[in-house]
Amino acid sequence: MSDTRRVLVTGAAGFIGFHVAARLAAQGIEVLGVDNVNDYYDVALKEARLSELRQHPSFRFARLDIADSEAFTREMAAFAPDVVIHLAAQAGVRYSLDHPHAYVRSNLSGFLTILEACRHHPVSHLIYASSSSVYGANEKVPFSEHDRADHPVSLYAATKRANELMAHTYAHLFGVRATGLRFFTVYGPWGRPDMAYFKFVQAITEGRPIDVYNNGEMERDFTYIDDVVDAIVALVDHPPSADPTFDPNRPDPATAAAPFRIYNIGNHTPVRLRDFIATIETALGRKAEQRLLPMQPGDVPATYADVDDLSAAVGFSPKTPIQEGIRRFVDWYRAFYLQEAVTR
């Protein structure tokens, strides 16, 4: 990253944000991490991530809510980043069914704060998190950025699609060079406790049954965290330009006549949920007691990423097989929570 010296990472206490900030700081990039450290899931885990990040001399942290536009803009103006990587959001499909206002505040108002800050304090590149959930009711697989994504099936997905449209608007009106990343089921060490793989490992370890939706027939394009970070870091110095071939009579959803781009980040190898559980059982050396349940509202039966565009742009090629990724997560889980148990 020859041109980049300072990067602001929102959601730095979160799973992906933590890993991205750690990678950049380890490379000597000055990193300002921003997070409100809310209690959507275990705050102690978020604080532990921050403790790891503070070991890097080039990392510093600002505890604030991105929906507080005045506070965020003040921090950004003082730090003067070259690049903003926006990974803060209210996550979770099922949580959005009962807590819709949290998504409007964080994912819509919060993203507007980011866009306005990048408008008034220009950066060379804004990279922001979208989600594979934007494909919603689409059934054509693998999911391609060049297909329309206009039928979300959860409010979470709707806010992420809205982020993409907002980013396009700011790219068109104000020249904010923006890249949206549609993540496909990211997993790995330091992961989120609300994710299925984390819950499965925790429950099996503790001898409790696991809830398996859609009778284990769902498929997910599980993507290991290191592969995701590789892609994000590679994109930092790869801001989009206006596509000279863009045809407004046949608009391509993935590009624009503005400096705007969308990429899938996935493993390009979907795994059936029942096979995923078997991989966890092997890593743990224990069998799971499974409660088979119907698919939940807002869920989709399968996710499968077409990553050809990202591969062409920065050479993205997922390297971590699911067996290796799960083994690494299980090793981290045992080490981290065994240590926690001893210190409590």
Residue frames relative to the residue before (quaternion, step in Angstrom):
aa qw qx qy qz dx dy dz
M 1.0000 0.0000 0.0000 0.0000 0.00 0.00 0.00
S 0.0875 -0.8730 0.4785 0.0358 3.52 0.59 1.20
D 0.7450 0.4195 -0.2282 0.4657 3.60 1.03 -0.70
T 0.6849 0.5022 -0.2688 0.4545 3.57 1.22 -0.31
R 0.0734 -0.8166 0.5725 0.0024 3.54 -0.79 1.08
R 0.7931 0.1591 -0.0721 0.5835 3.58 1.12 -0.64
V 0.0158 -0.7960 0.6042 -0.0312 3.56 -0.86 1.01
L 0.2187 -0.7412 0.6216 0.1277 3.55 -0.96 0.92
V 0.0885 -0.7978 0.5964 0.0055 3.57 -0.76 1.11
T 0.1886 -0.7624 0.6073 0.1196 3.57 -0.63 1.08
G 0.7608 0.3038 -0.2598 0.5113 3.55 -1.13 0.66
A 0.2437 0.8269 -0.4812 0.1591 3.58 1.16 0.56
A 0.6589 0.4701 -0.3154 0.4953 3.60 1.19 -0.37
G 0.5675 0.5931 -0.3737 0.4319 3.56 1.30 -0.06
F 0.7513 -0.4405 0.2691 0.4112 3.53 -1.33 0.22
I 0.7556 0.3554 -0.2204 0.5042 3.60 0.52 -1.11
G 0.6369 0.5496 -0.3291 0.4291 3.59 0.95 -0.85
F 0.6231 0.5415 -0.3309 0.4572 3.57 1.01 -0.80
H 0.6999 0.4719 -0.2783 0.4583 3.58 0.81 -0.99
V 0.6453 0.5107 -0.3238 0.4669 3.59 0.99 -0.79
A 0.6663 0.4998 -0.3039 0.4624 3.58 0.87 -0.94
A 0.6514 0.5196 -0.3182 0.4523 3.59 0.97 -0.83
R 0.6552 0.5107 -0.3179 0.4570 3.59 0.93 -0.86
L 0.6779 0.4907 -0.2952 0.4609 3.59 0.88 -0.94
A 0.6674 0.5011 -0.3068 0.4576 3.58 0.89 -0.93
A 0.6362 0.5320 -0.3281 0.4524 3.59 1.04 -0.74
Q 0.6720 0.4740 -0.2838 0.4932 3.57 1.22 -0.49
G 0.5887 -0.6151 0.3472 0.3931 3.57 1.30 0.13
I 0.4417 0.6670 -0.4720 0.3705 3.58 1.27 0.22
E 0.4220 -0.6596 0.5506 0.2892 3.59 -1.04 0.73
V 0.0572 -0.8166 0.5738 -0.0243 3.55 -0.69 1.12
L 0.1260 -0.7344 0.6618 0.0821 3.53 -1.01 0.92
G 0.1602 -0.7875 0.5913 0.0672 3.54 -0.62 1.16
V 0.1017 -0.7830 0.6130 0.0264 3.55 -1.00 0.91
D 0.2253 0.7546 -0.5928 0.1686 3.59 -0.92 0.89
N 0.3540 -0.7247 0.5379 0.2453 3.58 -1.10 0.58
V 0.3077 -0.7906 0.4824 0.2179 3.61 1.35 -0.02
N 0.1393 0.8212 -0.5395 0.1234 3.57 0.76 1.03
D 0.5438 -0.6576 0.4348 0.2878 3.56 -1.30 0.25
Y 0.1894 0.7847 -0.5607 0.1845 3.61 1.04 0.68
Y 0.7529 -0.0611 -0.0129 0.6552 3.56 1.18 -0.62
D 0.8444 -0.2831 0.1392 0.4329 3.55 -1.40 0.16
V 0.3391 -0.7583 0.5281 0.1762 3.58 -0.48 1.24
A 0.5992 0.5749 -0.3665 0.4196 3.60 1.06 -0.67
L 0.6311 0.5169 -0.3353 0.4712 3.59 1.05 -0.69
K 0.6457 0.5101 -0.3208 0.4690 3.58 0.98 -0.81
E 0.6592 0.4990 -0.3102 0.4694 3.58 0.95 -0.83
A 0.6235 0.5300 -0.3416 0.4623 3.59 1.07 -0.68
R 0.6157 0.5254 -0.3430 0.4767 3.59 1.04 -0.72
L 0.6644 0.5037 -0.3060 0.4596 3.57 0.90 -0.91
S 0.6166 0.5421 -0.3487 0.4520 3.59 1.03 -0.71
E 0.6292 0.5173 -0.3249 0.4806 3.56 1.06 -0.75
L 0.6755 0.5070 -0.2996 0.4437 3.58 0.89 -0.92
R 0.6555 0.5368 -0.3186 0.4250 3.58 1.00 -0.78
Q 0.5385 0.6066 -0.4100 0.4171 3.59 1.25 -0.11
H 0.6234 0.5068 -0.3389 0.4896 3.58 1.27 -0.29
P 0.4207 -0.7349 0.4644 0.2594 3.64 -0.58 1.03
S 0.6896 0.4766 -0.2928 0.4600 3.62 1.12 -0.50
F 0.6144 0.5319 -0.3560 0.4614 3.61 1.28 0.17
R 0.0695 0.7534 -0.6538 -0.0046 3.52 -1.13 0.72
F 0.3184 -0.7865 0.5195 0.1010 3.53 -1.21 0.63
A 0.1056 -0.7566 0.6428 0.0574 3.54 -1.15 0.80
R 0.2386 -0.7755 0.5720 0.1200 3.57 -0.64 1.15
L 0.3626 0.7109 -0.5316 0.2838 3.56 -0.33 1.24
D 0.4825 -0.6453 0.5226 0.2788 3.51 -1.36 0.41
I 0.4440 -0.7123 0.4672 0.2778 3.60 -0.73 0.99
A 0.5775 0.5682 -0.3879 0.4395 3.60 1.20 -0.28
D 0.5921 0.5061 -0.3605 0.5131 3.58 1.30 -0.20
S 0.2215 -0.8433 0.4745 0.1213 3.55 0.24 1.30
E 0.6380 0.5394 -0.3391 0.4325 3.59 0.98 -0.77
A 0.6871 0.4784 -0.2874 0.4652 3.58 0.86 -0.96
F 0.6700 0.4968 -0.3157 0.4524 3.57 0.90 -0.87
T 0.6693 0.5073 -0.3090 0.4463 3.58 0.86 -0.93
R 0.6185 0.5420 -0.3396 0.4565 3.57 1.06 -0.72
E 0.6690 0.4875 -0.2986 0.4751 3.61 0.92 -0.89
M 0.6697 0.5040 -0.3109 0.4481 3.56 0.91 -0.86
A 0.6463 0.5209 -0.3226 0.4549 3.58 0.95 -0.84
A 0.6733 0.4949 -0.2967 0.4623 3.58 0.99 -0.82
F 0.7072 0.4590 -0.2614 0.4700 3.58 1.00 -0.81
A 0.1255 -0.8412 0.5108 0.1255 3.59 1.14 -0.70
P 0.0474 0.8438 -0.5329 0.0415 3.61 0.61 1.07
D 0.4784 -0.6192 0.5333 0.3213 3.53 -1.29 0.39
V 0.7936 0.1054 0.0016 0.5992 3.55 1.08 -0.86
V 0.1774 -0.7372 0.6389 0.1299 3.54 -1.22 0.64
I 0.0899 -0.7549 0.6480 0.0457 3.56 -0.93 0.99
H 0.1314 -0.8383 0.5291 0.0117 3.53 -0.26 1.34
L 0.0743 0.8204 -0.5550 0.1157 3.55 -0.29 1.33
A 0.4876 0.6477 -0.4425 0.3833 3.59 1.26 0.06
A 0.2433 0.7487 -0.5911 0.1754 3.58 -1.01 0.82
Q 0.4456 -0.5842 0.5718 0.3648 3.50 -1.34 0.16
A 0.1873 -0.8229 0.5325 0.0652 3.55 -0.42 1.26
G 0.6446 0.5798 -0.3830 0.3188 3.53 -1.37 0.03
V 0.3495 -0.7409 0.5400 0.1931 3.55 -0.74 1.09
R 0.7250 0.4508 -0.2704 0.4451 3.60 0.69 -1.05
Y 0.6091 0.5620 -0.3480 0.4382 3.59 1.05 -0.72
S 0.6354 0.5567 -0.3340 0.4181 3.58 1.08 -0.69
L 0.5511 0.6168 -0.4001 0.3947 3.60 1.20 -0.37
D 0.7958 0.3005 -0.1287 0.5098 3.57 1.03 -0.81
H 0.7662 0.2897 -0.1654 0.5492 3.62 1.24 -0.29
P 0.0253 0.8675 -0.4967 0.0037 3.60 0.79 0.95
H 0.6432 0.5568 -0.3434 0.3980 3.60 0.95 -0.77
A 0.5786 0.5808 -0.3803 0.4282 3.60 1.14 -0.55
Y 0.6675 0.5054 -0.2952 0.4604 3.58 1.08 -0.72
V 0.6237 0.5213 -0.3390 0.4736 3.56 1.07 -0.68
R 0.6752 0.5008 -0.3004 0.4507 3.58 0.91 -0.90
S 0.7713 0.3751 -0.2091 0.4697 3.58 0.68 -1.05
N 0.7838 0.3932 -0.1999 0.4371 3.57 0.68 -1.08
L 0.7349 0.3578 -0.2315 0.5275 3.60 1.13 -0.52
S 0.7228 0.3931 -0.2511 0.5099 3.60 0.64 -1.06
G 0.6487 0.5227 -0.3211 0.4504 3.59 0.98 -0.82
F 0.6714 0.4830 -0.3108 0.4684 3.59 0.94 -0.80
L 0.5962 0.5443 -0.3673 0.4619 3.57 1.08 -0.61
T 0.5963 0.5533 -0.3536 0.4618 3.59 1.05 -0.70
I 0.6605 0.5094 -0.3035 0.4606 3.59 0.91 -0.93
L 0.6797 0.4992 -0.2929 0.4505 3.57 0.84 -0.97
E 0.6645 0.4989 -0.3038 0.4661 3.57 0.92 -0.87
A 0.6375 0.5183 -0.3279 0.4663 3.58 1.02 -0.78
C 0.6785 0.4740 -0.2922 0.4792 3.59 0.98 -0.80
R 0.5983 0.5481 -0.3547 0.4647 3.58 1.19 -0.47
H 0.7821 0.3647 -0.1796 0.4722 3.57 0.77 -1.03
H 0.7400 0.2092 -0.1542 0.6204 3.58 1.28 -0.34
P 0.1980 -0.8663 0.4403 0.1282 3.59 0.57 1.19
V 0.1381 -0.7529 0.6409 0.0583 3.51 -1.16 0.82
S 0.5887 -0.5892 0.4124 0.3691 3.56 -1.23 0.35
H 0.8117 0.0089 0.0420 0.5826 3.58 1.15 -0.56
L 0.1205 -0.7325 0.6655 0.0779 3.54 -1.09 0.85
I 0.0575 -0.7596 0.6478 0.0064 3.55 -0.76 1.13
Y 0.0080 0.8255 -0.5626 0.0450 3.59 -0.73 1.00
A 0.5119 -0.6591 0.4726 0.2832 3.54 -1.20 0.63
S 0.0490 -0.7140 0.6969 0.0458 3.48 -1.03 0.94
S 0.3774 -0.7318 0.5257 0.2135 3.62 -1.11 -0.47
S 0.5597 -0.5870 0.4670 0.3522 3.54 -1.18 0.55
S 0.5448 0.6393 -0.3959 0.3712 3.59 1.20 -0.42
V 0.5307 0.6341 -0.4235 0.3700 3.63 1.16 -0.34
Y 0.5926 0.5842 -0.3770 0.4068 3.61 1.15 -0.46
G 0.1705 -0.8717 0.4557 0.0591 3.56 1.31 -0.26
A 0.8587 -0.0735 0.0939 0.4985 3.53 -0.68 -1.18
N 0.3977 0.7121 -0.4879 0.3110 3.61 1.24 0.06
E 0.1630 -0.7993 0.5722 0.0844 3.58 -0.96 0.84
K 0.5335 0.6054 -0.4170 0.4182 3.60 1.23 -0.24
V 0.0045 0.7984 -0.6008 0.0388 3.58 -0.76 1.06
P 0.5052 -0.1730 -0.8449 -0.0306 1.47 -2.21 1.18
F 0.5898 -0.5761 0.4349 0.3621 3.56 -1.21 0.58
S 0.1170 -0.8053 0.5807 0.0243 3.56 -0.82 1.05
E 0.5384 -0.6233 0.4672 0.3215 3.55 -1.09 0.76
H 0.6530 0.5343 -0.3091 0.4388 3.58 1.19 -0.48
D 0.5888 0.5259 -0.3741 0.4866 3.59 1.30 0.00
R 0.5457 -0.6050 0.4578 0.3558 3.56 -1.13 0.57
A 0.1313 -0.7740 0.6170 0.0542 3.54 -1.17 0.69
D 0.2544 0.8198 -0.4585 0.2301 3.52 0.61 1.20
H 0.6990 0.4402 -0.2727 0.4932 3.60 1.22 0.23
P 0.0089 -0.8196 0.5722 -0.0274 3.62 0.49 1.15
V 0.2567 -0.7774 0.5572 0.1387 3.56 -1.18 0.61
S 0.7268 0.2530 -0.2496 0.5877 3.59 1.21 0.50
L 0.5911 -0.5639 0.4250 0.3900 3.57 -1.18 0.45
Y 0.5769 0.5760 -0.3769 0.4397 3.59 1.05 -0.67
A 0.6768 0.4863 -0.2884 0.4715 3.57 0.85 -0.98
A 0.6384 0.5351 -0.3270 0.4464 3.58 0.98 -0.82
T 0.6623 0.4905 -0.3222 0.4658 3.60 0.96 -0.77
K 0.6471 0.5103 -0.3304 0.4600 3.59 1.02 -0.68
R 0.6358 0.4945 -0.3331 0.4901 3.58 1.01 -0.70
A 0.6171 0.5398 -0.3378 0.4623 3.57 1.06 -0.75
N 0.6040 0.5567 -0.3525 0.4482 3.60 1.03 -0.73
E 0.6516 0.5159 -0.3182 0.4561 3.57 0.93 -0.85
L 0.6723 0.4873 -0.2965 0.4719 3.58 0.96 -0.85
M 0.6278 0.5254 -0.3291 0.4707 3.58 1.04 -0.76
A 0.6514 0.5169 -0.3142 0.4581 3.57 0.96 -0.87
H 0.6328 0.5210 -0.3372 0.4631 3.58 0.99 -0.77
T 0.6314 0.5422 -0.3326 0.4435 3.57 0.96 -0.84
Y 0.7041 0.4500 -0.2710 0.4779 3.61 0.87 -0.92
A 0.5940 0.5330 -0.3657 0.4789 3.59 1.14 -0.51
H 0.6878 0.4890 -0.2737 0.4614 3.56 0.96 -0.90
L 0.7536 0.4144 -0.2225 0.4592 3.58 0.80 -1.00
F 0.8423 0.2114 -0.0423 0.4940 3.56 0.84 -1.01
G 0.5043 -0.6896 0.4084 0.3215 3.59 1.23 0.12
V 0.3358 0.7233 -0.5297 0.2889 3.60 1.13 0.53
R 0.2699 -0.7826 0.5410 0.1480 3.58 -0.43 1.20
A 0.0251 0.8514 -0.5099 0.1205 3.53 -0.27 1.35
T 0.0931 -0.7709 0.6295 0.0273 3.54 -1.02 0.94
G 0.1814 -0.7844 0.5880 0.0783 3.57 -0.78 1.09
L 0.1897 -0.7953 0.5721 0.0647 3.56 -0.95 0.95
R 0.2000 -0.7773 0.5890 0.0945 3.54 -0.63 1.16
F 0.1971 -0.8172 0.5368 0.0715 3.56 -0.17 1.35
F 0.1986 -0.7656 0.6046 0.0947 3.54 -1.11 0.82
T 0.8190 -0.3230 0.1770 0.4400 3.58 -0.44 1.35
V 0.0120 0.8252 -0.5604 0.0701 3.55 0.42 1.28
Y 0.0116 0.8004 -0.5976 0.0468 3.58 -0.94 0.91
G 0.3805 0.7249 -0.5327 0.2143 3.55 -1.30 0.26
P 0.7554 -0.3602 0.2730 0.4744 3.60 -1.31 -0.06
W 0.8043 0.2148 -0.2277 0.5051 3.54 -1.15 0.83
G 0.3297 0.7993 -0.4520 0.2192 3.58 1.26 0.41
R 0.6450 -0.5416 0.3979 0.3637 3.51 -1.41 0.11
P 0.4537 -0.7148 0.4613 0.2653 3.62 -0.79 0.97
D 0.6307 0.5356 -0.3492 0.4397 3.62 1.17 -0.30
M 0.5611 0.6028 -0.3907 0.4113 3.60 1.25 -0.13
A 0.6414 -0.5802 0.3454 0.3643 3.55 -1.10 0.79
Y 0.6739 0.5127 -0.3258 0.4206 3.62 0.79 -0.94
F 0.6326 0.5208 -0.3214 0.4747 3.58 1.07 -0.78
K 0.6646 0.4986 -0.3042 0.4660 3.58 0.90 -0.91
F 0.6358 0.5341 -0.3345 0.4457 3.58 0.99 -0.80
V 0.6743 0.4892 -0.3000 0.4648 3.58 0.82 -0.98
Q 0.6559 0.5191 -0.3126 0.4502 3.57 0.92 -0.89
A 0.7013 0.4747 -0.2757 0.4548 3.57 0.82 -1.01
I 0.6632 0.4968 -0.3165 0.4618 3.60 0.87 -0.88
T 0.6307 0.5374 -0.3245 0.4562 3.58 1.00 -0.83
E 0.7450 0.3993 -0.2057 0.4932 3.56 1.02 -0.87
G 0.5204 -0.6751 0.3976 0.3397 3.59 1.27 0.10
R 0.5065 0.6311 -0.4305 0.3999 3.56 1.15 0.56
P 0.5526 -0.6049 0.4449 0.3618 3.61 -1.16 0.50
I 0.3119 -0.7336 0.5713 0.1953 3.55 -1.24 0.47
D 0.4024 -0.6872 0.5517 0.2478 3.56 -1.16 0.69
V 0.0748 -0.8021 0.5924 -0.0112 3.55 -0.67 1.15
Y 0.2270 -0.8207 0.5150 0.0983 3.55 -0.30 1.30
N 0.8229 0.1752 -0.1895 0.5062 3.52 -1.26 0.64
N 0.5712 -0.6430 0.3486 0.3726 3.55 1.16 0.80
G 0.6627 -0.5362 0.2967 0.4304 3.56 1.14 0.64
E 0.5278 0.6651 -0.3924 0.3537 3.58 1.25 0.17
M 0.4820 0.6552 -0.4537 0.3640 3.62 1.19 -0.04
E 0.2105 -0.7547 0.6066 0.1344 3.55 -1.24 0.54
R 0.0536 -0.7952 0.6040 0.0060 3.55 -0.99 0.86
D 0.3860 -0.6994 0.5589 0.2225 3.53 -1.16 0.77
F 0.1184 -0.8404 0.5276 0.0357 3.57 0.44 1.27
T 0.0908 -0.8162 0.5703 -0.0203 3.56 -0.72 1.16
Y 0.3763 -0.7581 0.4890 0.2111 3.57 -0.61 1.15
I 0.6174 -0.6247 0.3476 0.3283 3.53 -0.96 0.96
D 0.6509 0.5200 -0.3425 0.4344 3.63 0.89 -0.77
D 0.6273 0.5239 -0.3341 0.4695 3.59 1.07 -0.68
V 0.6282 0.5302 -0.3220 0.4696 3.57 1.06 -0.77
V 0.6750 0.4927 -0.2956 0.4629 3.58 0.88 -0.95
D 0.5877 0.5674 -0.3661 0.4457 3.58 1.03 -0.73
A 0.6877 0.4896 -0.2812 0.4565 3.56 0.88 -0.97
I 0.6652 0.5082 -0.3144 0.4477 3.59 0.87 -0.92
V 0.6683 0.4943 -0.3042 0.4652 3.57 0.88 -0.93
A 0.6448 0.5176 -0.3237 0.4600 3.59 1.00 -0.76
L 0.6806 0.5056 -0.2863 0.4463 3.59 1.07 -0.70
V 0.4777 0.7103 -0.4349 0.2797 3.60 1.14 -0.54
D 0.7848 0.2701 -0.1406 0.5399 3.58 0.82 -0.96
H 0.6003 0.5265 -0.3585 0.4836 3.55 1.19 0.62
P 0.0607 0.8320 -0.5491 0.0515 3.62 0.68 1.04
P 0.5239 -0.6579 0.4374 0.3184 3.58 -1.08 0.64
S 0.2254 -0.7180 0.6378 0.1641 3.50 -1.34 0.42
A 0.6387 -0.4852 0.4061 0.4379 3.55 -1.26 0.23
D 0.4007 -0.7119 0.5272 0.2340 3.56 -0.98 0.86
P 0.3273 -0.7841 0.4878 0.2005 3.62 -0.38 1.15
T 0.6757 0.4822 -0.2962 0.4724 3.59 1.22 -0.34
F 0.4004 0.7357 -0.4738 0.2719 3.60 1.27 -0.01
D 0.1627 -0.7959 0.5812 0.0466 3.55 -0.83 1.07
P 0.3220 -0.7809 0.4971 0.1985 3.64 -0.33 1.15
N 0.6115 0.5377 -0.3609 0.4545 3.58 1.22 -0.26
R 0.7542 0.1437 -0.1014 0.6327 3.55 1.32 -0.43
P 0.0536 -0.8651 0.4973 0.0382 3.59 0.60 1.11
D 0.3075 -0.7275 0.5915 0.1622 3.52 -1.02 0.96
P 0.4351 -0.7362 0.4456 0.2648 3.65 -0.55 1.08
A 0.6867 0.5152 -0.2917 0.4218 3.62 1.11 -0.55
T 0.7722 0.2606 -0.1503 0.5596 3.60 1.20 -0.37
A 0.1575 -0.7947 0.5811 0.0765 3.57 -1.27 -0.02
A 0.5101 -0.5825 0.5209 0.3594 3.51 -1.37 0.12
A 0.6100 0.4440 -0.3356 0.5640 3.54 1.21 0.75
P 0.5870 -0.5875 0.4103 0.3768 3.63 -1.18 0.36
F 0.3518 0.7266 -0.4636 0.3652 3.52 0.49 1.32
R 0.0918 0.7955 -0.5929 0.0845 3.59 -0.96 0.86
I 0.1380 -0.7571 0.6318 0.0926 3.55 -1.24 0.59
Y 0.0382 -0.7906 0.6111 0.0074 3.57 -1.03 0.88
N 0.3877 -0.6352 0.6100 0.2723 3.51 -1.30 0.53
I 0.0597 -0.7376 0.6675 0.0829 3.56 -1.21 0.63
G 0.2714 0.7511 -0.5504 0.2433 3.55 -0.28 1.31
N 0.6073 -0.5751 0.4154 0.3575 3.52 -1.32 0.16
H 0.3230 -0.7768 0.4746 0.2589 3.57 1.33 -0.29
T 0.6902 0.3832 -0.2777 0.5474 3.57 1.23 0.55
P 0.1439 -0.8308 0.5296 0.0927 3.63 0.22 1.17
V 0.2026 -0.7719 0.5976 0.0774 3.54 -1.13 0.80
R 0.4515 -0.6695 0.5167 0.2846 3.57 -0.95 0.89
L 0.5893 -0.6228 0.3838 0.3428 3.57 -0.95 0.92
R 0.6566 0.5113 -0.3341 0.4425 3.61 0.89 -0.80
D 0.6472 0.4952 -0.3164 0.4857 3.61 1.12 -0.65
F 0.6012 0.5537 -0.3419 0.4638 3.56 1.13 -0.69
I 0.6507 0.5056 -0.3081 0.4754 3.57 0.99 -0.88
A 0.6291 0.5305 -0.3352 0.4587 3.60 1.00 -0.77
T 0.6248 0.5286 -0.3336 0.4678 3.60 1.07 -0.72
I 0.6415 0.5082 -0.3169 0.4794 3.59 1.01 -0.80
E 0.6326 0.5337 -0.3311 0.4531 3.59 0.96 -0.85
T 0.6498 0.5151 -0.3149 0.4619 3.58 0.96 -0.84
A 0.6717 0.5024 -0.2976 0.4560 3.59 0.92 -0.92
L 0.7169 0.4339 -0.2444 0.4879 3.57 1.04 -0.77
G 0.3417 -0.7360 0.5087 0.2876 3.58 1.15 -0.60
R 0.6658 0.4393 -0.2989 0.5237 3.57 1.20 0.57
K 0.4140 -0.6901 0.5374 0.2521 3.56 -1.17 0.67
A 0.3872 -0.7172 0.5365 0.2187 3.55 -1.17 0.66
E 0.3149 -0.6700 0.6311 0.2317 3.52 -1.21 0.62
Q 0.1438 -0.8443 0.5157 0.0251 3.57 -0.42 1.24
R 0.1783 -0.7282 0.6525 0.1108 3.53 -1.11 0.90
L 0.2224 -0.8047 0.5384 0.1142 3.60 -0.32 1.22
L 0.0285 -0.8152 0.5749 -0.0646 3.55 -0.70 1.18
P 0.5701 -0.5830 0.4352 0.3816 3.61 -1.19 0.39
M 0.6379 -0.5113 0.3979 0.4164 3.57 -1.27 0.28
Q 0.4120 -0.7337 0.4993 0.2066 3.54 -1.04 0.87
P 0.6215 -0.5356 0.4046 0.4038 3.60 -1.18 0.50
G 0.7764 0.3234 -0.2537 0.4777 3.57 -0.97 0.88
D 0.6004 0.5508 -0.3632 0.4518 3.59 1.24 -0.32
V 0.2345 -0.7342 0.6141 0.1697 3.56 -1.28 0.36
P 0.5804 -0.6396 0.3713 0.3408 3.62 -1.00 0.70
A 0.8263 0.0127 0.0281 0.5624 3.60 1.02 -0.66
T 0.0773 -0.7413 0.6604 0.0916 3.53 -1.28 0.54
Y 0.0658 0.7840 -0.6047 0.1243 3.53 -0.96 0.93
A 0.2139 -0.8378 0.4970 0.0724 3.56 -0.42 1.27
D 0.2558 -0.6698 0.6744 0.1765 3.49 -1.17 0.81
V 0.0631 -0.8370 0.5435 -0.0091 3.61 -0.47 1.19
D 0.2774 0.8004 -0.4969 0.1885 3.58 1.20 0.36
D 0.6649 0.5151 -0.3202 0.4360 3.60 0.91 -0.84
L 0.6646 0.4886 -0.3035 0.4769 3.57 0.94 -0.84
S 0.6208 0.5381 -0.3310 0.4642 3.55 1.05 -0.73
A 0.6717 0.4917 -0.2920 0.4709 3.57 0.97 -0.89
A 0.6778 0.5197 -0.2930 0.4297 3.58 1.01 -0.81
V 0.8455 0.0416 0.0356 0.5311 3.59 0.75 -1.04
G 0.5791 -0.6208 0.3727 0.3746 3.59 1.19 0.33
F 0.2423 0.8025 -0.5157 0.1772 3.60 1.17 0.50
S 0.1515 0.7606 -0.6175 0.1315 3.54 -0.91 1.02
P 0.3510 -0.7569 0.5040 0.2235 3.63 -0.27 1.19
K 0.2096 -0.8260 0.5189 0.0672 3.56 -0.81 1.02
T 0.7079 0.5025 -0.2513 0.4281 3.59 1.18 -0.50
P 0.3008 -0.7539 0.5537 0.1860 3.63 -0.50 1.13
I 0.6535 -0.5604 0.3415 0.3771 3.55 -1.13 0.67
Q 0.6265 0.5461 -0.3505 0.4318 3.62 0.99 -0.73
E 0.6766 0.4809 -0.2871 0.4780 3.58 0.98 -0.86
G 0.6555 0.5245 -0.3131 0.4440 3.57 0.95 -0.87
I 0.6701 0.4837 -0.2967 0.4785 3.58 0.94 -0.86
R 0.6164 0.5367 -0.3543 0.4544 3.60 0.99 -0.74
R 0.6635 0.5001 -0.3107 0.4617 3.58 0.93 -0.88
F 0.6445 0.5089 -0.3335 0.4631 3.58 0.99 -0.77
V 0.6573 0.5084 -0.3167 0.4574 3.58 0.88 -0.90
D 0.6317 0.5235 -0.3332 0.4646 3.60 0.97 -0.79
W 0.6607 0.4895 -0.3092 0.4777 3.59 0.94 -0.87
Y 0.6486 0.5382 -0.3278 0.4269 3.58 0.87 -0.95
R 0.6811 0.4853 -0.2965 0.4612 3.57 0.85 -0.94
A 0.6761 0.4900 -0.3031 0.4593 3.59 0.89 -0.88
F 0.6983 0.4861 -0.2843 0.4419 3.58 0.85 -0.96
Y 0.7551 0.3927 -0.2347 0.4695 3.58 0.75 -0.96
L 0.5609 0.5480 -0.4001 0.4744 3.60 1.17 -0.33
Q 0.6404 0.5135 -0.3111 0.4790 3.57 1.01 -0.85
E 0.6448 0.5182 -0.3225 0.4601 3.58 0.96 -0.86
A 0.6559 0.5226 -0.3178 0.4423 3.58 0.96 -0.87
V 0.6560 0.5182 -0.3151 0.4492 3.59 1.00 -0.78
T 0.7290 0.4532 -0.2540 0.4457 3.57 0.97 -0.87
R 0.6180 0.5631 -0.3614 0.4128 3.61 1.13 -0.33
